[in-house]
Amino acid sequence: MISLTALAISVLWAVAALSSGTRATPAAARRTAACWATGLLAVSLIPAVARPADPLGAWLGLPIAPWAPGTALAAVCVCGLLATALAPAADHPPRTVALVCLLFAAATGHLAVRHPVADALLWACSIALAWPFLRGPGYLIAQAAGMACAGWGVPLGALARSVAWTTRAPMAVLVAVTAVPVHATALPTPVRTAAAAFAAVAAAYALAQVDVRRLLAGLALSLNGFLLAGVAWQALAIAVSGLAMTTAALEARRGGLSLAIPNGSLTETPRLAVAFLVFGMAAVGFPPLLGFAGVHHAIEATPLLALAAAVNGITVLRAFLRLFGGVVHRTGEHDLTRMEHYAVTIAAATLVAGVLV
């Protein structure tokens, strides 16, 4: 069976790609894509609250799929809004913005059809679309391993996709590639323990980094260990996407980011600083943000995750203080634009209010 509501949103993401890709400037493409993302987010909220969960299928009198896209569909669209609204113009021309929309069409397609063959085809499409930016033997091997494990019933897809964070691709592309819904699966204790050990090692790697991109890669890999331990995907997806895109916005203002010395001014870019902190704290499971309960329960079930959570928290706070607590004089940096602030506000409000559980 097919969830027609999710399928319709997937098709509309493809239409958004066509619409934004024909724009003359990166700013126009980004604005067009963000408008589409806003509308699709509004539509995606219907399955989260409607009864039946697939209102389009019910309206057409078709058999309703036994699963419901629920909040996962809205979570993907929130990630899409962040990726399109905060995509820096320097490395996101209209063609790249269109590619991002197509990747989100594939991501929502995973919620329209739940079948191993469909998942494999959509995964392959995502790899092909992102290949110009992510090409390399390491990434390809990770995807092949993830597909093979999925065929054996071991859900390592999210971990395989997160290898993309180790590349220097445009940030919106990385967000779109990794914003693929993860279906909850009960895993045996040895697998959860191994995932916790991996999360702790990746957390230590992130803490040791000076380059912010590498720090983000280690943090994303560590958080995928939490996913394997049973943490809800929606909260982590929105938080990591927000953290990545606020980092991209900061890169667009400063260039390459390093934590070697404190830099930046909190008073100059307060909205950007608050967004970075909120998304970072939500990603590592700080209360009272959405995701804290899931991380807390995961730690109770697998105590080794407590070490990874603590190190990740230190990593985020260290990055925040180094990136926004360096100088007191005016630096001339611009804070979030109106469109960036709009997208960040919606995503941060989701994490603070706990709408998507």
Phi, psi and chi 1 to 4 in degrees:
 res  aa     phi    psi   chi1   chi2   chi3   chi4
   1 MET       -  164.0  -69.9 -174.0 -174.7      -
   2 ILE  -127.6  138.4  -63.0  175.4      -      -
   3 SER   -84.8  106.1  170.5      -      -      -
   4 LEU   -66.7  -32.1  -72.0 -176.5      -      -
   5 THR   -63.3  -46.8  -55.3      -      -      -
   6 ALA   -65.4  -38.5      -      -      -      -
   7 LEU   -63.7  -41.2 -179.7   62.1      -      -
   8 ALA   -62.5  -41.5      -      -      -      -
   9 ILE   -66.7  -37.4  -70.3  178.5      -      -
  10 SER   -61.5  -44.3  179.6      -      -      -
  11 VAL   -64.4  -39.7  170.9      -      -      -
  12 LEU   -68.6  -30.2  -71.4  174.1      -      -
  13 TRP   -62.9  -38.1  -91.2  114.3      -      -
  14 ALA   -65.3  -39.4      -      -      -      -
  15 VAL   -63.3  -39.9  175.0      -      -      -
  16 ALA   -60.5  -35.8      -      -      -      -
  17 ALA   -63.6  -44.4      -      -      -      -
  18 LEU   -63.1  -40.4  -67.3  173.9      -      -
  19 SER   -68.6  -46.3  179.2      -      -      -
  20 SER   -75.4  -29.7   57.3      -      -      -
  21 GLY   -69.8  -18.2      -      -      -      -
  22 THR   -91.9   -0.7   57.6      -      -      -
  23 ARG   -73.5  153.6  -65.3  -62.3 -177.9  -98.1
  24 ALA   -80.5  -28.9      -      -      -      -
  25 THR  -127.5  156.2   64.2      -      -      -
  26 PRO   -59.0  -38.0  -24.9   34.5      -      -
  27 ALA   -63.4  -42.3      -      -      -      -
  28 ALA   -67.8  -39.7      -      -      -      -
  29 ALA   -64.3  -42.2      -      -      -      -
  30 ARG   -65.2  -41.7 -173.7  174.0   76.0  160.6
  31 ARG   -64.2  -42.3 -173.7  165.4   50.9 -110.4
  32 THR   -63.3  -46.8  -59.9      -      -      -
  33 ALA   -64.2  -38.3      -      -      -      -
  34 ALA   -66.7  -35.5      -      -      -      -
  35 CYS   -65.8  -43.6  -71.4      -      -      -
  36 TRP   -61.5  -43.4  -86.2   98.5      -      -
  37 ALA   -61.7  -37.2      -      -      -      -
  38 THR   -63.4  -46.4  -60.9      -      -      -
  39 GLY   -64.2  -41.1      -      -      -      -
  40 LEU   -68.4  -34.0  -66.8  175.4      -      -
  41 LEU   -62.4  -43.3  173.3   58.4      -      -
  42 ALA   -61.4  -42.0      -      -      -      -
  43 VAL   -68.7  -37.2  175.1      -      -      -
  44 SER   -67.6  -17.8   69.6      -      -      -
  45 LEU   -73.3  -18.1  -68.7  172.1      -      -
  46 ILE   -62.4  -49.2  -63.7  174.2      -      -
  47 PRO   -63.1  -22.0  -20.5   32.2      -      -
  48 ALA   -73.3  -24.5      -      -      -      -
  49 VAL  -122.4  -13.2  -61.8      -      -      -
  50 ALA   -83.3  154.8      -      -      -      -
  51 ARG  -131.5  114.8  -64.6  -68.0 -176.9  -86.8
  52 PRO   -73.3  168.2   29.1  -36.3      -      -
  53 ALA   -74.0  -16.6      -      -      -      -
  54 ASP  -117.6   76.8 -174.2   12.7      -      -
  55 PRO   -62.0  -32.6   20.8  -31.6      -      -
  56 LEU   -66.0  -44.7 -178.3   56.9      -      -
  57 GLY   -63.1  -40.0      -      -      -      -
  58 ALA   -65.8  -39.1      -      -      -      -
  59 TRP   -65.1  -34.7  179.9   66.6      -      -
  60 LEU   -83.5   -2.8  -67.1  174.2      -      -
  61 GLY    74.9   24.0      -      -      -      -
  62 LEU   -96.2  158.4  -60.7  175.3      -      -
  63 PRO   -59.8  135.2  -22.7   32.9      -      -
  64 ILE   -85.5  135.0  -62.2  174.5      -      -
  65 ALA   -60.3  143.4      -      -      -      -
  66 PRO   -70.2   -9.2   24.2  -33.0      -      -
  67 TRP  -110.2  167.9   69.1   88.8      -      -
  68 ALA  -128.3  132.6      -      -      -      -
  69 PRO   -59.4  -34.8  -17.9   28.5      -      -
  70 GLY    52.7 -139.7      -      -      -      -
  71 THR   -75.8  -17.2   57.4      -      -      -
  72 ALA   -62.5  -38.2      -      -      -      -
  73 LEU   -64.0  -44.0 -172.1   58.6      -      -
  74 ALA   -65.7  -37.3      -      -      -      -
  75 ALA   -62.8  -42.3      -      -      -      -
  76 VAL   -60.8  -41.6  173.5      -      -      -
  77 CYS   -69.5  -32.4  -69.9      -      -      -
  78 VAL   -63.4  -43.8  171.1      -      -      -
  79 CYS   -60.6  -39.0  -64.5      -      -      -
  80 GLY   -64.6  -39.5      -      -      -      -
  81 LEU   -63.7  -43.3  177.0   59.5      -      -
  82 LEU   -62.2  -44.4  -74.5  166.0      -      -
  83 ALA   -65.9  -38.1      -      -      -      -
  84 THR   -81.7  -37.7   53.5      -      -      -
  85 ALA   -76.2  -28.6      -      -      -      -
  86 LEU  -107.3    8.2  -82.4   80.0      -      -
  87 ALA   -66.8  118.2      -      -      -      -
  88 PRO   -63.5  140.5  -21.6   33.6      -      -
  89 ALA   -66.4  -29.0      -      -      -      -
  90 ALA   -61.0  -40.5      -      -      -      -
  91 ASP  -120.0   18.8   56.6   -6.8      -      -
  92 HIS  -132.6   70.2  -68.6   81.3      -      -
  93 PRO   -65.9  171.9   25.6  -34.0      -      -
  94 PRO   -52.6  -37.4  -29.4   35.6      -      -
  95 ARG   -64.5  -38.7 -170.6  171.8 -179.7  177.6
  96 THR   -70.8  -38.7  -57.1      -      -      -
  97 VAL   -61.0  -41.2  174.3      -      -      -
  98 ALA   -63.1  -39.7      -      -      -      -
  99 LEU   -62.0  -40.5  170.6   67.0      -      -
 100 VAL   -60.2  -43.8  169.2      -      -      -
 101 CYS   -63.1  -38.8  -67.7      -      -      -
 102 LEU   -65.8  -36.4  -75.1  176.2      -      -
 103 LEU   -66.0  -35.6  -73.2  168.7      -      -
 104 PHE   -72.6  -28.5  -83.2  105.6      -      -
 105 ALA   -62.6  -41.2      -      -      -      -
 106 ALA   -67.4  -39.5      -      -      -      -
 107 ALA   -62.5  -44.4      -      -      -      -
 108 THR   -71.8  -23.8   50.0      -      -      -
 109 GLY   -62.1  -29.3      -      -      -      -
 110 HIS   -63.2  -23.7  -76.0  -83.9      -      -
 111 LEU   -90.7  -15.2  -66.8  168.2      -      -
 112 ALA   -80.4  -38.5      -      -      -      -
 113 VAL  -132.3  123.5 -177.9      -      -      -
 114 ARG  -108.5   94.9  -74.1 -166.2 -174.6  179.3
 115 HIS  -153.8  139.6 -169.1  -81.5      -      -
 116 PRO   -54.2  -38.9  -25.4   33.4      -      -
 117 VAL   -67.7  -44.1  174.4      -      -      -
 118 ALA   -63.3  -42.6      -      -      -      -
 119 ASP   -60.5  -42.6  -74.6  -19.0      -      -
 120 ALA   -65.2  -40.8      -      -      -      -
 121 LEU   -65.8  -43.6  -71.3  174.4      -      -
 122 LEU   -65.4  -38.9  -71.4  168.4      -      -
 123 TRP   -61.6  -45.1 -163.7  -15.5      -      -
 124 ALA   -62.6  -39.1      -      -      -      -
 125 CYS   -62.5  -41.8  -73.2      -      -      -
 126 SER   -62.9  -42.2  -63.8      -      -      -
 127 ILE   -61.1  -44.9  -65.1  172.1      -      -
 128 ALA   -64.2  -41.4      -      -      -      -
 129 LEU   -65.4  -41.5  -72.0  169.2      -      -
 130 ALA   -88.9   -5.2      -      -      -      -
 131 TRP   -56.2  -38.3 -173.9 -112.0      -      -
 132 PRO   -57.2  -26.2  -26.5   36.1      -      -
 133 PHE   -99.5  -29.4  -61.1  102.3      -      -
 134 LEU  -109.7    8.4  -56.1  178.2      -      -
 135 ARG   -57.4  141.1   64.4  178.0   63.0 -163.4
 136 GLY   157.4  149.4      -      -      -      -
 137 PRO   -64.2  -36.2   21.3  -32.1      -      -
 138 GLY   -61.9  -46.2      -      -      -      -
 139 TYR   -64.1  -43.2  175.1   72.5      -      -
 140 LEU   -65.3  -41.3 -169.0   58.8      -      -
 141 ILE   -62.8  -41.6  -69.1  171.6      -      -
 142 ALA   -62.3  -40.6      -      -      -      -
 143 GLN   -67.8  -40.9  -54.7  -43.1  -63.3      -
 144 ALA   -63.2  -41.3      -      -      -      -
 145 ALA   -64.8  -40.6      -      -      -      -
 146 GLY   -63.2  -41.9      -      -      -      -
 147 MET   -64.3  -41.7  -75.2 -174.2  176.8      -
 148 ALA   -63.1  -43.6      -      -      -      -
 149 CYS   -63.9  -39.0  -69.7      -      -      -
 150 ALA   -62.0  -37.8      -      -      -      -
 151 GLY   -64.8  -26.8      -      -      -      -
 152 TRP   -91.1    3.3  -65.0  -28.5      -      -
 153 GLY    86.8   11.7      -      -      -      -
 154 VAL  -102.5  112.9 -178.1      -      -      -
 155 PRO   -79.2   77.7   30.8  -33.6      -      -
 156 LEU  -105.4   16.8  -64.9 -178.1      -      -
 157 GLY   -60.4  -46.4      -      -      -      -
 158 ALA   -63.1  -39.7      -      -      -      -
 159 LEU   -65.8  -41.2 -177.7   59.9      -      -
 160 ALA   -63.4  -43.3      -      -      -      -
 161 ARG   -66.1  -31.8  -67.6 -176.2 -177.4   93.2
 162 SER   -68.1  -12.6   66.9      -      -      -
 163 VAL   -60.1  -24.2  173.9      -      -      -
 164 ALA   -57.1  -28.6      -      -      -      -
 165 TRP   -64.5  -17.2  -69.2  106.2      -      -
 166 THR   -79.7   -4.5   61.1      -      -      -
 167 THR   -95.2  175.0   69.7      -      -      -
 168 ARG  -106.5   31.5  -65.8  -78.5  172.3  170.5
 169 ALA   -68.8  161.1      -      -      -      -
 170 PRO   -53.8  138.9  -26.5   34.2      -      -
 171 MET   -62.1  -37.6 -159.9   71.2   82.8      -
 172 ALA   -64.5  -33.1      -      -      -      -
 173 VAL   -65.8  -42.6  173.2      -      -      -
 174 LEU   -62.7  -41.9  -63.0  178.4      -      -
 175 VAL   -62.9  -44.6  168.3      -      -      -
 176 ALA   -66.8  -37.3      -      -      -      -
 177 VAL   -66.6  -36.1  164.7      -      -      -
 178 THR   -95.9   -7.5   54.3      -      -      -
 179 ALA   -85.4   52.3      -      -      -      -
 180 VAL  -103.4  127.3  176.2      -      -      -
 181 PRO   -56.4  141.2  -23.3   32.9      -      -
 182 VAL  -111.2  121.2  175.0      -      -      -
 183 HIS   -82.0  131.6  -52.7  -54.4      -      -
 184 ALA   -61.5  132.2      -      -      -      -
 185 THR  -138.9  132.8  -55.3      -      -      -
 186 ALA   -74.8  122.7      -      -      -      -
 187 LEU  -111.2  148.0  -63.7  174.9      -      -
 188 PRO   -66.7  159.0   22.1  -32.0      -      -
 189 THR   -57.2  -42.4  -60.0      -      -      -
 190 PRO   -59.5  -37.4  -25.1   35.3      -      -
 191 VAL   -67.9  -41.9  175.0      -      -      -
 192 ARG   -64.2  -37.9  -67.5 -158.8  -54.5  -90.9
 193 THR   -65.7  -42.2  -57.3      -      -      -
 194 ALA   -63.2  -39.6      -      -      -      -
 195 ALA   -64.2  -39.0      -      -      -      -
 196 ALA   -65.5  -40.9      -      -      -      -
 197 ALA   -63.8  -42.0      -      -      -      -
 198 PHE   -61.7  -43.1  174.5   82.9      -      -
 199 ALA   -60.7  -39.8      -      -      -      -
 200 ALA   -67.0  -42.0      -      -      -      -
 201 VAL   -65.2  -44.8  172.1      -      -      -
 202 ALA   -64.3  -35.4      -      -      -      -
 203 ALA   -64.6  -41.7      -      -      -      -
 204 ALA   -64.3  -38.9      -      -      -      -
 205 TYR   -60.9  -45.9  169.4   83.5      -      -
 206 ALA   -61.8  -41.3      -      -      -      -
 207 LEU   -63.0  -31.5 -178.4   61.3      -      -
 208 ALA   -81.5   -7.1      -      -      -      -
 209 GLN   -83.0  146.4  -61.9  -50.7  -55.1      -
 210 VAL  -102.8  -35.6  172.9      -      -      -
 211 ASP   -75.1  128.8 -179.5   85.3      -      -
 212 VAL   -68.7  -34.4  174.2      -      -      -
 213 ARG   -62.4  -43.7  -77.6  -97.7 -174.6  163.6
 214 ARG   -67.3  -37.0  -69.6 -177.7  177.9  177.9
 215 LEU   -59.7  -44.9  179.9  151.2      -      -
 216 LEU   -64.1  -37.7 -170.0   60.5      -      -
 217 ALA   -63.3  -46.2      -      -      -      -
 218 GLY   -63.4  -39.6      -      -      -      -
 219 LEU   -65.1  -43.0 -172.3   63.4      -      -
 220 ALA   -64.2  -41.1      -      -      -      -
 221 LEU   -64.3  -41.3  -71.5  168.4      -      -
 222 SER   -62.5  -42.8  176.4      -      -      -
 223 LEU   -67.2  -26.0  -66.7  174.6      -      -
 224 ASN   -68.9  -26.0  -88.4  -83.9      -      -
 225 GLY   -63.5  -36.4      -      -      -      -
 226 PHE   -66.5  -36.9  -77.7   81.4      -      -
 227 LEU   -60.8  -42.8  -79.0  179.0      -      -
 228 LEU   -66.2  -23.7  -71.2  172.5      -      -
 229 ALA   -85.5   -2.2      -      -      -      -
 230 GLY   112.4    6.6      -      -      -      -
 231 VAL   -72.2  142.2  174.1      -      -      -
 232 ALA   -60.9  137.0      -      -      -      -
 233 TRP   -72.5  -37.3  170.2   83.2      -      -
 234 GLN   -57.3  -50.0  -68.0   93.7  -40.6      -
 235 ALA   -63.4  -44.1      -      -      -      -
 236 LEU   -65.5  -38.8  -78.8 -177.3      -      -
 237 ALA   -62.3  -47.2      -      -      -      -
 238 ILE   -65.5  -42.8  -63.9  172.1      -      -
 239 ALA   -65.8  -46.9      -      -      -      -
 240 VAL   -66.5  -39.4  172.6      -      -      -
 241 SER   -62.1  -43.9  -62.0      -      -      -
 242 GLY   -64.0  -42.3      -      -      -      -
 243 LEU   -63.4  -42.3 -177.1   63.0      -      -
 244 ALA   -65.1  -43.4      -      -      -      -
 245 MET   -75.2  -31.7  -65.7  -45.6  -59.8      -
 246 THR   -68.8  -33.5   51.0      -      -      -
 247 THR   -63.8  -40.9  -60.4      -      -      -
 248 ALA   -63.6  -40.7      -      -      -      -
 249 ALA   -63.2  -36.7      -      -      -      -
 250 LEU   -70.1  -39.5 -162.0   57.4      -      -
 251 GLU   -61.0  -39.0  -77.6 -177.5  -22.4      -
 252 ALA   -63.8  -25.5      -      -      -      -
 253 ARG   -90.8  -30.1  -70.3  156.4  171.6   79.3
 254 ARG  -117.1  -17.0  -61.8 -175.5 -166.5  171.7
 255 GLY    90.4 -155.7      -      -      -      -
 256 GLY   -59.0  138.5      -      -      -      -
 257 LEU  -103.9  133.6  -60.7  176.1      -      -
 258 SER  -133.4  147.0  172.7      -      -      -
 259 LEU  -101.7   14.8  -55.7 -178.2      -      -
 260 ALA   -60.7  -40.3      -      -      -      -
 261 ILE  -135.5  151.5   58.0  172.6      -      -
 262 PRO   -62.7  138.9  -20.4   32.0      -      -
 263 ASN  -151.9  167.5   56.7   87.4      -      -
 264 GLY    88.2  161.7      -      -      -      -
 265 SER  -131.2  121.8  173.1      -      -      -
 266 LEU   -63.3  -37.8  177.5   60.6      -      -
 267 THR   -71.9  -22.7   57.2      -      -      -
 268 GLU   -81.8  -36.1 -165.5   82.6  -12.5      -
 269 THR  -130.5   63.6   54.7      -      -      -
 270 PRO   -65.9  -38.5   23.4  -33.3      -      -
 271 ARG   -68.8  -39.3  -68.3 -175.6  -63.9 -173.0
 272 LEU   -65.8  -39.2 -175.6   54.6      -      -
 273 ALA   -66.2  -44.0      -      -      -      -
 274 VAL   -64.9  -41.1  169.7      -      -      -
 275 ALA   -61.7  -45.0      -      -      -      -
 276 PHE   -59.2  -44.0 -176.2   93.7      -      -
 277 LEU   -68.9  -43.2 -175.7   61.6      -      -
 278 VAL   -63.5  -47.6  168.6      -      -      -
 279 PHE   -65.8  -39.0  -70.6  129.3      -      -
 280 GLY   -65.5  -44.4      -      -      -      -
 281 MET   -65.6  -37.7  -67.7  -65.4   94.7      -
 282 ALA   -66.6  -37.3      -      -      -      -
 283 ALA   -62.8  -38.1      -      -      -      -
 284 VAL   -94.4    2.7  -60.6      -      -      -
 285 GLY    86.0   33.8      -      -      -      -
 286 PHE   -78.1  140.0  -91.7   56.6      -      -
 287 PRO   -75.6  155.0   26.7  -33.0      -      -
 288 PRO   -97.0   29.8   36.9  -34.2      -      -
 289 LEU   -76.3  156.0  -60.7  170.9      -      -
 290 LEU   -58.7  133.8 -177.0   63.3      -      -
 291 GLY   109.3  -18.9      -      -      -      -
 292 PHE   -62.5  -43.6  162.4   69.4      -      -
 293 ALA   -62.0  -42.1      -      -      -      -
 294 GLY   -64.1  -42.8      -      -      -      -
 295 VAL   -65.1  -40.3  170.9      -      -      -
 296 HIS   -62.1  -45.6  177.3   70.6      -      -
 297 HIS   -66.9  -36.9  -68.4  -45.5      -      -
 298 ALA   -64.4  -38.7      -      -      -      -
 299 ILE   -65.9  -38.9  -70.4  173.4      -      -
 300 GLU   -62.5  -38.0  -73.8 -174.7  -26.4      -
 301 ALA   -78.4  -32.4      -      -      -      -
 302 THR  -134.6   89.0  -46.9      -      -      -
 303 PRO   -56.2  -27.3  -25.4   34.6      -      -
 304 LEU   -60.5  -23.9 -176.4   56.3      -      -
 305 LEU   -66.2  -20.6  -76.5  174.2      -      -
 306 ALA   -60.7  -39.1      -      -      -      -
 307 LEU   -63.8  -46.0  174.9   61.3      -      -
 308 ALA   -62.5  -41.4      -      -      -      -
 309 ALA   -63.6  -42.4      -      -      -      -
 310 ALA   -64.2  -45.1      -      -      -      -
 311 VAL   -65.7  -40.7  174.3      -      -      -
 312 ASN   -62.0  -39.6  -75.2  -22.6      -      -
 313 GLY   -61.9  -42.8      -      -      -      -
 314 ILE   -62.4  -40.1  -65.7  170.5      -      -
 315 THR   -61.3  -46.2  -61.5      -      -      -
 316 VAL   -65.7  -44.5  168.6      -      -      -
 317 LEU   -65.0  -39.5  -71.5  174.5      -      -
 318 ARG   -61.6  -45.2  169.7  175.1  170.1 -100.3
 319 ALA   -62.7  -42.4      -      -      -      -
 320 PHE   -61.2  -47.1  171.5   75.9      -      -
 321 LEU   -67.0  -36.2  -66.8  173.6      -      -
 322 ARG   -73.7  -33.6  -70.1  -86.0  173.6  161.0
 323 LEU   -85.8  -23.2  -68.0  174.4      -      -
 324 PHE  -128.0    0.9  -62.7  100.2      -      -
 325 GLY  -120.2   29.0      -      -      -      -
 326 GLY   -89.3  -38.4      -      -      -      -
 327 VAL  -133.4  157.3  -64.0      -      -      -
 328 VAL  -107.9  -17.9  -66.4      -      -      -
 329 HIS   -82.9  169.4   56.8   78.6      -      -
 330 ARG   -72.8  134.1  -62.2 -173.1   65.6   83.1
 331 THR  -104.3  -13.0   60.7      -      -      -
 332 GLY    83.8    4.7      -      -      -      -
 333 GLU   -74.8  146.5  -70.3  179.7    2.6      -
 334 HIS   -91.9  141.1  -62.7  -69.2      -      -
 335 ASP   -78.0 -175.3 -153.4   -9.2      -      -
 336 LEU   -56.1  139.1  -67.1  174.0      -      -
 337 THR   -73.6  174.3   64.1      -      -      -
 338 ARG   -62.6  -42.8  -69.7  177.8   61.3 -176.5
 339 MET   -68.8  -40.5 -175.0  168.7   64.1      -
 340 GLU   -63.2  -43.1  -68.8  170.8  -20.1      -
 341 HIS   -63.7  -38.4 -173.8 -136.1      -      -
 342 TYR   -60.9  -49.4  154.1   73.9      -      -
 343 ALA   -65.4  -42.6      -      -      -      -
 344 VAL   -63.5  -39.4  162.6      -      -      -
 345 THR   -63.1  -43.2  -60.7      -      -      -
 346 ILE   -63.2  -46.6  -70.4  177.9      -      -
 347 ALA   -67.2  -43.8      -      -      -      -
 348 ALA   -66.8  -37.8      -      -      -      -
 349 ALA   -63.5  -35.4      -      -      -      -
 350 THR   -60.1  -43.6  -62.1      -      -      -
 351 LEU   -73.8  -34.8  -65.3  172.6      -      -
 352 VAL   -75.6  -44.0  171.7      -      -      -
 353 ALA   -80.8  -18.6      -      -      -      -
 354 GLY    68.6   40.7      -      -      -      -
 355 VAL   -71.0  -42.5  176.1      -      -      -
 356 LEU   -96.5  103.9  -57.5 -179.4      -      -
 357 VAL  -111.2      -  -68.8      -      -      -
